[in-house]
Amino acid sequence: MSTTNPIHSDPHSASAPDPALIASLANELFVSPPYPPTADSFSISGLPGLQSYPDTSSLPGIAALGEIPAGIPTPGSSFYFLDSNQAAPQAETRFPGASSGLDPERTPDLGFSARPFDPRAIRRDFPILDQKVNGKPLIWLDNAATTQKPNAVIDRLDYFYKHENSNIHRAAHELAARSTDAYEGAREKVRRFLNAGSAEEIVFVRGTTEGINLIAQSWGRRYIEKDDEIVITWLEHHANIVPWQQLCAEKGAKLRVAPVDDDGQVILEAYEKLFTSRTKLAAFSQVSNALGTVTPTKEMIEIAHRHGARVLLDGAQSVSHLRADVQWLDCDWFVFSGHKVFAPTGIGAVYGKPEVLDATPPWQGGGNMIADVTFEKTIYQPAPARFEAGTGNIADAVGLGAALDYLGEIGIENVTRYEHELLVYATHRLSIVPGLRLIGTAKEKAGVLSFVLEGFRTEEVGKALNQEGIAVRAGHHCAQPILRRFGLESTVRPSLALYNTCEDIDILTAALLRIQSGQGRRGF
């Protein structure tokens, strides 16, 4: 585990500086970002050809507003999820008709890629970012809600509808064969991305929410009984709370909740004490959508297994930031949504261990999931088909495969390291904004910067930032319990992705300084 100090959330114990100074800083200091994040100037620790990350304590304007608070991690901080020795699974060839400029016959590596990591070049792969909102260049910092789509995904969908569109599996004609190959090829890409043992362990669903509900309504209804227990944590999204509440109410089971500390970290000792001989399931997020906390996933899974419980890992917020290796993690299920990882909406996947899937009844009935039907009985297909009743979201599954190909070209470890340093940079920058308090200061975080701004409602801040072309989320983020743990009903939540840059962070900081000085309130 990392020994990095927490990112402290209250850097402003001194009195606030003069508003005129704030306004001056906001209007002048951020015009030319001091460290444009290009392959020549921004460091990703240990990657060849990249220079050292500069000391942000020398940034103009920071001295005028006070020193960087003690306890903020340095760019060289060693986070446990950056130091894993997990083997990187390999991806296969890309789809026909890809327009990324890369060799379509090449087999990309899902770990460190030979392609130089340049966030400005990556940004050009996302056409939606090349627009203005309210007369300002769009800065997309709402990635925890949804990510934008690269040309590789857009082009793949276009190719599918022009050349392959058909229902799958059952027809003998050419387009059905193409469509089936593309759909099942996407399943194999998900298998490789998660390092699952077999494509039969991957079930396509609409997203994380449907995946959790599938498990609750199929496995849960069969195996959870009266007085059994399900363990979750305070960090969970509503989608990993409500289905278990419903199941507990139906079965007479008990929902037990692991506490978090004041930094938003799961208290492992308290978590383990929740397990008893009646605990059947533990369900928790790898990364908190509201705080960005990276949970000690491997340890939590091991604790649950020691007590004989199955484990569902919610990967909705982790898949675009961290390596997801289900064999190394040893989770029983892993669920995620495509739209969180640069793929279309309405598609996601459930990984399940073979013995778990084989022992689980289907959730829905209909076509595709049957081997034989008579009026007396039905024989179901084996997994994954038994969980995919009806016509699936074929095109968007193919789009998901293209998104994973794209991410594989870049290298997920490259993304992890870059976003970690961008998160550290953003934490430093936001620390100069008077009255800004970060919510969630865990030692291990992925790119979420939830905050409140003294004297302003979160909706006010969100609207004011929108006027500057900056997209953030303001609200409860479908995670009301964890926000209430900190005495809040809502936060402002900028969240990062591989196409964000230091310049984005500087513009955000400048806008917040203007809001604080009163200039940003015009037009409310």
Beta strands, then each sheet from edge to edge (+ up, - down):
strand 1: 132-133
strand 2: 136-137
strand 3: 139-140
strand 4: 202-205
strand 5: 229-233
strand 6: 254-258
strand 7: 279-285
strand 8: 310-314
strand 9: 333-337
strand 10: 348-352
strand 11: 370-373
strand 12: 378-380
strand 13: 436-438
strand 14: 451-453
strand 15: 470-471
strand 16: 473-475
strand 17: 491-493
sheet 1: 1+ 2-
sheet 2: 3+ 15+
sheet 3: 4+ 10- 9+ 8+ 7+ 5+ 6+
sheet 4: 11+ 12-
sheet 5: 13+ 14-
sheet 6: 16+ 17-
end
